[in-house]
């Protein structure tokens, strides 16, 4: 488990580094370089538009790589998605600006950002499932939480590189070539990630599937629409909060408040670092008190903190900005630390890679893709304090609260043992284990194994 968790963590960190470095560049330099005919505000909106394309591609990547993961194994997904995202990120660093090739420049950005999103759409499902399906049921949230530390670590790598370059180079040097260096560095990181993942074992749950579905996505649409749609609506607020803090706030504080970008980046990075360190703690609480309980608490905390966060940001004072960011991200990680265990437990093994990844990445479209654009537009229409942004995030938090309330709890029953090593499936009640003749759940229904001839259907399996 430590080796699997470390490899999954490293891979997700590298993939999210690729994704986040684009968001930071979009907030700081892509507008004037690739959309120079626009006004500063319109140029930022256009750069965030290319940023959103990556989110739109992620559900498509979930379908594509989910098909591979459910039919051919979780392990091939990790290699293919890392190659695609890494290659697209390196290529962004070589795209000429608008002044060199005209309208072809933003079109190339759009294409490469789409490929980034396509690869990342497959990464999360493969990395999380490989870890979660190896983990013992009583510690599944803890072990599956390690890939969830990848996004904060990837963010710190991406923004740390930008922060160092911003401090070392003049504004002209950074705009001319400095912003490209973090994209070129993605090639080295991708090679390291491929080396780490080359010897990982296949998931035992996948190996137990006798007949994989012909088209997993069709099965998900037919039989699992409800959990997919509810998880998408529930997770939208987490994405919205994270990208409000890490992307929109960076642009808002530097452009509207006149705060130095290194100061803003430092505040955001400090808050993200604390959040990443808290991830295992929240995951342990998910194993102890339940996945849905943590998710409901995170949504409630988000709804209560958005107006204070925006007020603290509007002060432009670094300690207060940090406090606002930290409160928002702690509410976010309360939800997302347990999501890596929660989502796979909502789906049966045959379609788990597709179902969990599609729900996760649809939430990214609803919350992550449009939030920087909506927040920028709301801030432009507001006064000194962008209360509209706070209201928007609060509404998303209430939506998430309702969606999580409609989903079942999936934490394995306390004290239940699984001699066959087969993880528990959704809705296992907290009741004594019933003896069975096969790998069935504690409540007597068919457990975490493929459907088919001979599957348990009665109370005794």
KAURKA-V333317 format. One line per field, one symbol per residue. ss: DSSP state (A for helix, B for strand, O for the rest). burial: # if it has 9 or more other ideal C-beta (glycine too) atoms within 8 Angstrom, else .. A space follows every 10 residues. Layout:
# KAURKA-V333317
ss = ???
burial = ???
This chain:
# KAURKA-V333317
ss = OAAAAAAAAA AAAAAAAAAA AAAAAAAAAA AAAAOOOOOA AAAAAAAAAA AAAAAAAAAA AAAAAAAAAA AAOAAAAAAA AAAAAAAAAA AAOOOOOAAA AOOAAAAAAA AAAAAAAAAA AAAAAAAAAA AAOOOOAAAA AAAAAAAAAA AAAAAAAAAA AAAAAAAAOO AAAAAAAAAA AAAAAAAAAA AAAAAAAOOO OOOAAAAOOO OOOOOAAAAA AAAOAAAAAA AAAAAAAAAA AAAAAAAAAA AAAAAOOOOO AAAAAAAAAA AAAAAAAAAA AAAAAAAAAO AAAAAAAAAA AAAAAAAAAA AAAAOOOAAA AAAAAAAAAA AAAAAAAAAA AAAAAOOOAA AAAAAAAAAA AAAAAAAAAA AAAAAAAAAA AOOOOOAAAA AAAAAAAAAA AAAAAAOOOO OOOOOOOOOO OOOOOOOOOO OOOOOOOOOB OOOOOBOOOO OOOOOOOOOO O
burial = ...####### ########## ########## ######.#.# ########## ########## ########## ..######## ########## ###.#.##.. ....##.### .######### ########## #####.#.## ########## ########## ###.##..#. ..###..### #######.## ####.##..# .#####.##. ..#..##### ...##.#### ########## ########## #####.#.#. ########## ######.### .######... ########## ###.###### ####.#.#.# ########## ########## ########## ########## ########## #########. .#...##### ####.##### ####..#..# ###..#.#.. .####..#.. ...#.#..## ####.##### ....##.... #
